Amino acid sequence: MQQEIVRIGLVGLGNMGKAHRANIRAGKVKGLKLTAICDRKEAMPEHEEDEAQVEDFTDMIRSGLIDAVLIATPHYFHTSMGIEALEAGLHVMVEKPLSVHKADCERLIAAHKGGGQVFGAMFQLRTDPVYKQIKSLIKGGELGEIRRVLWDCTDWFRTETYYASGGWRATWKGEGGGVLLNQCPHNLDLFQWLFGMPDEVTGFCHFGRYHDIEVEDDVTAYLRYGNGMHATFITSTGEAPGRNLLQISGERGMLTLEGRTLRFQRNRTPMSQFSQESGAGFAKPDCWSVEVPIEAGSSSHNDVLQNFTGAILRGEPLIAPAAEGIRSIELANAILLSSWHGRTIPLPMDSAEYERELQRRIDTSNHVKKPREVKISGDDFSKSFK
Ligand SMILES: NC(=O)c1ccc[n+]([C@@H]2O[C@H](COP(=O)([O-])OP(=O)(O)OC[C@H]3O[C@@H](n4cnc5c(N)ncnc54)[C@H](O)[C@@H]3O)[C@@H](O)[C@H]2O)c1
């Protein structure tokens, strides 16, 4: 008989895990049933017996109560827990980032034996109608060959209280990085999803520029592609109001996303062709401008979980296969490595070199987190999804 329900175990009941738990319990993901949860005793909900409560991850894996696992712990555990669950034959959905560094991504991906085992990653921005529309315009050739990209995603503002809210946050040992590892895996994933991987990366990171942290909270990167395209990627958790501006300049015009508004300025004649053919010195191609309609809706964790469930039950193709998560990590790692060494990093980068450099920072860290009274509510957290 065909399987109709996927029994899932959730590990990590923090900000993200609690939101996943509430969504699955509310029946927002058809065919997915939460049968076990795993965290420290103190993090467990009280007086509820809807799901088995397990304190040890290995016990949950071996319980026989689950077909799949959703990993929503601090990032380093994504690798160790992901490998354990994959080796036990379970389907796995891992929160972003896939791992902290490329070598761990390689280990994790190697544990996935394929076949019917489904391994997905939570890159829910791929479900956002605005980014789906941009991808379809690029793929459909509307922009012609892309020459230059600017992504200024400085709308990730975070307070000192946020950074104090978990001992693991914003440390080399606990998180393995700052804005590039926590907030930007989404943007970097979209970056490679839309434009592919660059040939080389030059990064300029500022560490603790706006916050009392040891990792990067302000980043500018220059990415050079083999086809002559180049891109600038800027991000920060210290700038307010900040903005989300994505500008894609192609032969046939320019696409600009600012906030949720997508504008297409379309060249009547492709720009290089016009430059070659025009007899005038100061002329420009005729251009018209339209606002591109965007379907209603926004990015959705539940859509990714629904797709994961469909992949297990009916073999649907994944929106975000976990193996693709290595690319956003390679970009983040290359930007950091370039900043540390003051040189351009050719891709593919040396994952062992990066792992050694990160370990050196962990071993020599003398940053002390200052205690601060912290209470982050679920409401506070949900506001972070704009
Ligand atoms: N997709 C998204 O939009 C999104 C948003 C927020 C966070 N995240 C990701 O979710 C993950 C968790 O982030 P968060 O903000 O919820 O963190 P958090 O600190 O609020 O929660 C982490 C939870 O994991 C538990 N945990 C730690 N080690 C464990 C272990 N060995 N066994 C069982 N439980 C353990 C902690 O006790 C805590 O309850 C991160 O990787 C983050 O990048 C994704």
The ligand as an SDF file (V2000), in Angstrom:
LIG
                    3D

 44 48  0  0  0  0  0  0  0  0999 V2000
   14.8740   29.3020    7.2550 N   0  0  0  0  0  0  0  0  0  0  0  0
   14.8330   30.3880    7.9920 C   0  0  0  0  0  0  0  0  0  0  0  0
   14.2590   31.4010    7.6050 O   0  0  0  0  0  0  0  0  0  0  0  0
   15.4810   30.4020    9.3510 C   0  0  0  0  0  0  0  0  0  0  0  0
   15.1580   31.4020   10.2730 C   0  0  0  0  0  0  0  0  0  0  0  0
   15.7610   31.3420   11.5440 C   0  0  0  0  0  0  0  0  0  0  0  0
   16.6850   30.3600   11.8560 C   0  0  0  0  0  0  0  0  0  0  0  0
   16.9940   29.4270   10.8960 N   0  0  0  0  0  0  0  0  0  0  0  0
   17.9980   28.3770   11.2010 C   0  0  0  0  0  0  0  0  0  0  0  0
   17.5050   27.5310   12.2230 O   0  0  0  0  0  0  0  0  0  0  0  0
   18.5850   27.1080   13.0570 C   0  0  0  0  0  0  0  0  0  0  0  0
   18.2340   27.4330   14.5170 C   0  0  0  0  0  0  0  0  0  0  0  0
   18.1080   28.8290   14.6590 O   0  0  0  0  0  0  0  0  0  0  0  0
   17.2440   29.4450   15.8600 P   0  0  0  0  0  0  0  0  0  0  0  0
   17.2160   30.8960   15.6440 O   0  0  0  0  0  0  0  0  0  0  0  0
   15.9690   28.7010   16.0060 O   0  0  0  0  0  0  0  0  0  0  0  0
   18.2070   29.1010   17.0980 O   0  0  0  0  0  0  0  0  0  0  0  0
   17.8150   29.0030   18.6370 P   0  0  0  0  0  0  0  0  0  0  0  0
   19.0540   29.2190   19.4020 O   0  0  0  0  0  0  0  0  0  0  0  0
   16.6170   29.8450   18.9250 O   0  0  0  0  0  0  0  0  0  0  0  0
   17.3530   27.4760   18.7900 O   0  0  0  0  0  0  0  0  0  0  0  0
   18.2150   26.3870   18.6740 C   0  0  0  0  0  0  0  0  0  0  0  0
   17.6370   25.2220   19.4950 C   0  0  0  0  0  0  0  0  0  0  0  0
   18.4420   24.0610   19.2700 O   0  0  0  0  0  0  0  0  0  0  0  0
   18.5970   23.3770   20.5230 C   0  0  0  0  0  0  0  0  0  0  0  0
   19.7830   22.5400   20.4840 N   0  0  0  0  0  0  0  0  0  0  0  0
   21.0830   22.9170   20.4790 C   0  0  0  0  0  0  0  0  0  0  0  0
   21.8760   21.8430   20.4760 N   0  0  0  0  0  0  0  0  0  0  0  0
   21.0600   20.7460   20.4980 C   0  0  0  0  0  0  0  0  0  0  0  0
   21.2880   19.3500   20.5230 C   0  0  0  0  0  0  0  0  0  0  0  0
   22.5450   18.8510   20.5220 N   0  0  0  0  0  0  0  0  0  0  0  0
   20.2200   18.5210   20.5670 N   0  0  0  0  0  0  0  0  0  0  0  0
   18.9560   19.0050   20.5780 C   0  0  0  0  0  0  0  0  0  0  0  0
   18.6910   20.3490   20.5580 N   0  0  0  0  0  0  0  0  0  0  0  0
   19.7310   21.1930   20.5160 C   0  0  0  0  0  0  0  0  0  0  0  0
   18.7120   24.5200   21.5290 C   0  0  0  0  0  0  0  0  0  0  0  0
   18.4580   24.0590   22.8420 O   0  0  0  0  0  0  0  0  0  0  0  0
   17.6530   25.4840   21.0050 C   0  0  0  0  0  0  0  0  0  0  0  0
   16.3760   25.2170   21.5660 O   0  0  0  0  0  0  0  0  0  0  0  0
   19.8430   27.8500   12.5800 C   0  0  0  0  0  0  0  0  0  0  0  0
   20.6330   27.0030   11.7970 O   0  0  0  0  0  0  0  0  0  0  0  0
   19.2910   28.9880   11.7450 C   0  0  0  0  0  0  0  0  0  0  0  0
   20.1330   29.3650   10.6850 O   0  0  0  0  0  0  0  0  0  0  0  0
   16.4040   29.4210    9.6900 C   0  0  0  0  0  0  0  0  0  0  0  0
  1  2  1  0
  2  3  2  0
  2  4  1  0
  4  5  1  0
  4 44  2  0
  5  6  2  0
  6  7  1  0
  7  8  2  0
  8  9  1  0
  8 44  1  0
  9 10  1  0
  9 42  1  0
 10 11  1  0
 11 12  1  0
 11 40  1  0
 12 13  1  0
 13 14  1  0
 14 15  2  0
 14 16  1  0
 14 17  1  0
 17 18  1  0
 18 19  2  0
 18 20  1  0
 18 21  1  0
 21 22  1  0
 22 23  1  0
 23 24  1  0
 23 38  1  0
 24 25  1  0
 25 26  1  0
 25 36  1  0
 26 27  1  0
 26 35  1  0
 27 28  2  0
 28 29  1  0
 29 30  1  0
 29 35  2  0
 30 31  1  0
 30 32  2  0
 32 33  1  0
 33 34  2  0
 34 35  1  0
 36 37  1  0
 36 38  1  0
 38 39  1  0
 40 41  1  0
 40 42  1  0
 42 43  1  0
M  CHG  2   8   1  16  -1
M  END
$$$$
